[in-house]
Amino acid sequence: MHTHILRLWLKTVAVLMIASCGFHLHDNAQISRQMNMLIIDAPDIYSPLIFAIREQLRLHNISVVNDARRKDLPLLRIINTDQSQNTISIFQNGKTAEYQIILTVQAQVLFPSHTLHPLSISVIRFFLDNPINALAKDSEREIIRQEMTNQIAQQLVRKLLKVQVVEQKNPRKITTVNTK
């Protein structure tokens, strides 16, 4: 009996601590009927980014329609994807020791009401360049790029859900949503 009360007390304390720190789960936004289907427009519809976005949309029960002529559905347009690499530090011999990899995506959401919402997402990762392990270095860099692409897709869908809420509350012609 005493252990049961102690466990209940510990669970209650844990729940209160988590709730009081402001923790909340992502992906708990409700999807309106307007957003349960959308169209994706991108320069390269077969890129790893588009596949990751489609996967995230599927996880949120949002269907992607391939008919770009439909004007009754929201349109997610990927305008630009840019990846840059900056040198952060160098070895004594002058070779690069650490890189900063930046992946940036510019997109727009166009709703059937002709409301345009620009979106911009950036993800930054650091990469230590070890000249001794050349093969491992390439594999690690590719894994980092895949993780960055997946994170961009997750953030894009989250912003899409935020834009959907803004659109429902206050539809305007051009809106900038601060979702950073």
N, C-alpha and C positions, 0 to 999 in steps of 0.2 A: 504494500500500500504506500509506504514511504517513497519507494523508488518511482512509483507511478506519478506521484505528485511532483517529485523532483524533475522527472522528464517533462512533464507538462509545463512546469515553471521555466525550464531551460528553453523549450520550444517557444514559449510566449516571449521570453526575453530576446531570443534570436529574431523572431518576426518583428518585434518592436524596434530592434536595432537596425534591421534592414530597412524598415519602413521610414524610420526617422532620418536616415542618411540621404533620402531622396532617390534611392535606387528604384528604377522601374525597367521593365522589360521593353526592349525594342520590338518592333513588329506587332504591336498590339493595337494598331490603328484599324478602325473599321473601314472597309472598302465599300464605297457607294456603288450603286448599280451602274452609274456613269463610268466608273473606272474598272469594272470587272472585265472589260475587253479594251485593248488599245492597239494602235498600229505603231510599228517601229520603222523609222527611216534613218538609214545610216549610209555613209560612203561605202563601207564594206560590211555587208550583212552576214558574212561568214567569219568575221574576226572573233578572236577569243573573248573580247569584251562583249560583243553582242550575244554570244552563247551564254556568258555569265549573267548578263542582264535577263535573258529569256529564262534562265534557270531560277533567278531570284523572283521574277514575275510569276513563274509557275508555283513557287513555294508560297506565294501570297494569293494564289487562286485567281490570278489575272491572266486571261488568255490573250495571246498575240494573234492578231488578224493580219493576213498578208495582202489584203485588198486595200491599196493606198487610195483608191477612188472614193471610199466610204467617208462621208463628211459627218456622220453621226457619232463617230468615235474619237476619243482623244488621240493625238499624234505625238509620239515621243521622237524627236529628231535629234540625232547625235550630230553636232555641227563639226566638232574638232576634237581630236585626241592627240595629245602631245606628251612625249616622254623625253625628259632631259636628264643629263647626268653631270653633276658638278664635283670637282675635286675638293675634298674636305681637308685631307692631310697628305703629306708626302713622306717617304722614307728619306734617310740621309743621302742616298744615292740619286735622289731626284725623281724616283718612280712613285706613282700614286699609291698611297697606303689605304685610303678610305674615300669612297664615293658617296654622294647623296643622289639617290634616284628619285625623280619627281614624275608622277603620272597625273596629268590634268585632263579632264573631260569637260567640254562645253556642250550643253544640250539645251533644248527647248521643249516645252510641253504646250501644244496648241489644243485647246478644248473646242468642242463643237460651237460654243458660244463666241468663238473667235478670240478668246482670252489667251494671251501668250505669256508664259512663265519661263524666263531664262533660268538655267541651272548651271552651276559651276562646281566641280568637285576636284579636289587635289589630294593625293596621297603621297607621303614622303617616307622613304626607307633609306637606311644607311647600310653600306656594303663594304666589308673589309676585304681588301684585295691582297691575297696571299700568293706571291709569285711562285712559291714552292709547289703548291697544289693547283696547277693550271686546270686540270680536268674537273676537279671538285669545284673550282671557282666558277666555271661556266654553268655547272648544274645548279649551284647555289643561286647564281644570278637569275637563272630561269625560274627557279622556285619562288624567289622574291617577286619577280614580275607576275607570276600567276597569282600569288597572294594579293598583290596590289590590284590586279584586275578584278579579283573577286570582291575585294573591299570596295572598290569604286562601284561595282554593280550593286552591292548591298546599300551603300550610301545613296546611290541614285534612286533606288526603289523607295528608300525611306523618305527622301526629298519629294519624290513623286506622290507619296501618300500625304505628306504635309501640304503640298500644293493642292491636292484634291480637297483637303479641308478648307484651305483659303478660298478656293474656287467656289465651294458650296456656300460659304459665308458671305463672300463679297466678290462677285464676278465683275471684273473690269477688263478693259481692252488690253493693256500691257501692265504686268505686275512683276515686281522683283521681290522674291521671297528670301529673307535672311534666314538660312537654315544651318549656319555654321555653329 
